[in-house]
Amino acid sequence: MNFQEAVAFIDDTPRFTKKNTLENTKAVLRYLGHPERSMKIIHVAGSNGKGSVCAYLSSILTTAGKATGLFTSPHLVDINERFVLNQEPVSDELFLEAFEVVMDAVHDLLKTSPDTFAHPTYFELLFLIGIYIFHKSKMEYVVLETGLGGRFDATNVIEKPLVSIITSISLEHTEYLGDTYELIAGEKAGIIKEGCPVVYDGSRTDVESVILAKAAKMHAKAYAVRPDMYKILMNTQKTIDFSMDTGYYLPMNVSITSVAEYQIMNAMEAVTAAHVLEIGLTEEDIHKGMEKMRWQGRMETVLPGVILDGAHNDSGVEEFVKTAQKFQKDTKVTVLFSCVKEKDYEGMIRTICEHISMEQVIVTQIDCERCVLVEELADIFRKYTKQPVEAIASIPEAFETALRDKGDGILFCVGSLYLVGSLKKIIRSQKYA
């Protein structure tokens, strides 16, 4: 089997598998000799910002000379993006080797334990492949992002992380995680382990009470990060300089290469976690790591006047509009939008329409069974805005139209990471002036 065939097999797994218990994932790790125990793990859960926090920490650790692996999801273009070794995606060759080793283990367990072992799901497979990759590559540290939840997430087989991190919580995946902030926080807090410190977003008191209760039960020291702990010093629309004072460590000034103010909280969680690790990281390590951090699809300028943002839930869109509002003061704004069914897309659309002065809107349709049809998206936009709304099912055609119509203004592409990934593929495959 070659690399492309391995990826095709993994992509096909949702068709014949379902989510399994953590014991299923543990069985594969036991078979492989517990490779996860050879590395020091930072475990990150949350609804928004967890990928950014992971990227900040990975950059800090790598800059400090630590052999660091990074596991995130989803990928935007290539599956290799999920497995990063010292800031570089894994090679096709090592990915294929990991796939073959994991699948050999799966096939043996299916033969020897047919009554207790089931074929791993898409995410479970990728997590197991990642653990092998990091072990084989002798990564000392691994920054590990959860998938959907926390408590029952495949990544929660990790027994004793160096630190757990819980980013901001929003009402998403309510059919799986619960329909209140408290219930969702309880699922995310499931990653807190006995005696392992936790850094968390303390912006909401209802979420905080759940996290603190779990931390107390697990005898885990808890470190809150809140909006009143930072002050913006300068925003250049390319970088943001801010001071942070958490009360846990000495105050410090930080600079991030982002136009999005929501990244400040993510950066603060990463910096706080870097201190909590107590592994001798210097302020210079932190500063350089923050400056070098790059994270695709989060207020990412990909072409002149074209910004991609993967905001895909209510709170994510609320943060997106805060940044977009700063641009609309000086230029006209066009929005390209798409979404998947399980999101509160009407709430997201209403927020966009209420807070952004748009010249026009173009809606398109993600190429998957979970997509929302363009006609429905267009009808909802027309409900909340009087500006022109155009429905174009084809993403390439919608993007070309948006590029042409935006003129000298700004085009924001938002609503789904699937949309962001599709657009990055289009941009990569074509030349734009």
RAHUTA-V200879 format. One line per field, one symbol per residue. ss: DSSP state (H for helix, E for strand, - for the rest). burial: + if it has 9 or more other ideal C-beta (glycine too) atoms within 8 Angstrom, else -. A space follows every 10 residues. Layout:
BEGIN
ss = ???
burial = ???
END
This chain:
BEGIN
ss = --HHHHHHHH HHHHH----- -HHHHHHHHH H---HHHH-E EEEEE--E-H HHHHHHHHHH HHH----EEE E-------HH HHEEE--EE- -HHHHHHHHH HHHHHHHHHH HH-------- -HHHHHHHHH HHHHHH---- EEEEE----- ---HHHH--- --EEEE-E-- ---HHHH--- HHHHHHHHHH H-----EEEE E---HHHHHH HHHHHHH--- -EEEE-HHHE EEEEE----E EEEE------ -EEEEE---- -HHHHHHHHH HHHHHHH--- --HHHHHHHH HH-------E EEE--EEEE- ---HHHHHHH HHHHHHHH-- --EEEEE--E ----HHHHHH HHHHH--EEE EEE------- E--HHHHHHH HHHH---EEE E---HHHHHH HHHHHH---E EEEE--HHHH HHHHHHHHH- ---
burial = --+--++-++ --+---+--+ -+-++++++- ++--++--+- ++++++++++ ++++++++++ ++++-+++++ +++-++--++ +++++-+-++ ---+++++++ ++--++-+++ --+---+--+ ++++++++++ +++++++-+- +++++++-++ ++++++++-- +-++++++++ ++++--++-- ++++++++++ +++--+++++ ++-+-+++++ ++-++--+-+ -++-+---++ -+--+---++ ++++-+---- -+++++-+++ ++++++++++ +++++++--- +---++++++ +++-++++++ -+--++++++ ++++++++++ ++++++++-- ++++++++++ --+++--+++ +++--+-+++ ++++++---- ++-+--++-+ +--++---++ ++--+-+++- +++-++--++ ++++++++++ +++++++--- ---
END
